[in-house]
Amino acid sequence: MKKTIKLALVAALALGATSAFATNGSNLIGMGVKARGMGGAGIGMSHGAESTLANAALITSVKDTEVSFGGTIFMPKVSNTQNLGAGAESADSAADMNVIPSVSIASKVNDNFYFGIGMWGTAGMGVDYRDSITNTAGGAGTQFKMVTNLQLMQFAVPLAYTTNGFSVAITPLLQYGALDINYQYSTTPGQVGAGVSQDLQFGYNLGLSYKTSGFTVGATYKSQIDMKYKGQLSNAMQNFGLTGYTNDKLSTPAEIGLGVSYKMKEHTIALDYKNIKWSAAKGYEDFKWKDQNVYVIGYEYATDKWAARLGYNYAKSPIEEQSGFAGSTTAPSSGLINTFNLLGFPGIIESHMTIGGTYNVNSRTSVDLAYVYSPEVSNTYKNFASQDITTKHSQSALSFALNYAF
């Protein structure tokens, strides 16, 4: 058991260096392959060890000890067209494949107390326009050869207590973040960027659940985590006239969630609702991200040997076109906000269709698969030059997990 845990954590750390596109803004739609196969539903439905991060109160369904090790391959497709007065130019982002790890362990101590441990890639975003056109807009091209890369990993130890169908959990966690923003503004000063900045900060999750007569209801709260990436945002703003902009914090937003599921024989239907508080998160609030209401519906048909899952996830984009304010040396203008949101951080995906399944190899071992497809979204705003900037974004993702019960 100890050797299994050690190998799983080492593998997660190795994969954690990769970046990720995500779906609800910059957050993954679900933690774990079973949840992703059901549109991200996991607040009111237990997925065994996978529930360690979605709603740790639900790890109380584990019979003894369960280990889940897996990952997600994201395949985003992003393109940008921008006009800076010399004509519109288009480019495709080269950041078209990313890997996100997931390791979850849950164990029963006695009939009332459970604990877990895990590491997960939870969020991220990024573009790569280094191959875009050059020598048109100040020598840099309308995409400025921009490269952005945000990576978030969480390490957590959930603790859960259950009695008479009611469960409560607290999950202290440590979050690792890395952010890199670099671009070529013009031939002078040339390449702009502070290199990769990293930070470690603490946060916590709270979870509740209650089971009765086929129904399971759940509720979660995730704390805001204030991450500081030295020199990133402040340095990126300098060449657009924001000489007094000093903020380098990009917080992981707070989140509240409610979920319910109903199981009748082989059939289970699950509904989740989440509110992601982007507007109060440092950094995101400067770029006018709106709070997101996330709606999830998932279905599972499960037998002793296999299970099949379907799901749908919808959340309106947190990014909206800004207009009517000129900004200052300490605050970005509406056009500059539009430019950085669509060019560097295009978290505009809204709908997600999912399918998944499980095959039970034997009584202890099972394999999970899930596929997520997000159809193309296209947004056109006014950039900092009062010209059009258009970003198109679609996604597909394949998730895999191997589970073992002791």
Secondary structure, 3 states (H helix, E strand, C coil): CHHHHHHHHHHHHHHCCCCCCCCECCECCCCCHHHHHCCCCCCCCCCHHHHHHHCHHHHHHCCCEEEEEEEEEEEEEEEEEEECCCCEEEEECCCCCEEEEEEEEEEECCCCEEEEEEEEEEEEEEEECCCCCCCCCCCCCCCCCCEEEEEEEEEECCEEEEECCEEEEEEEEEEEEEEEEEEECCCCCCEEECCCEEEEEEEEEEEEEEEECCEEEEEEEECCECCECCCHHHHHHHCCCCCCCCCCECCECCEEEEEEEEEECCEEEEEEEEEECHHHCCCCCCCCCCCEEEEEEEEEEECCCEEEEEEEEEECCCCCCCCCCCCCCCCCCHHHHHHHHHHHCCCCCCEEEEEEEEEECCCCEEEEEEEEEEEEEEEEEECCCCCEEEEEEEEEEEEEEEEEEC
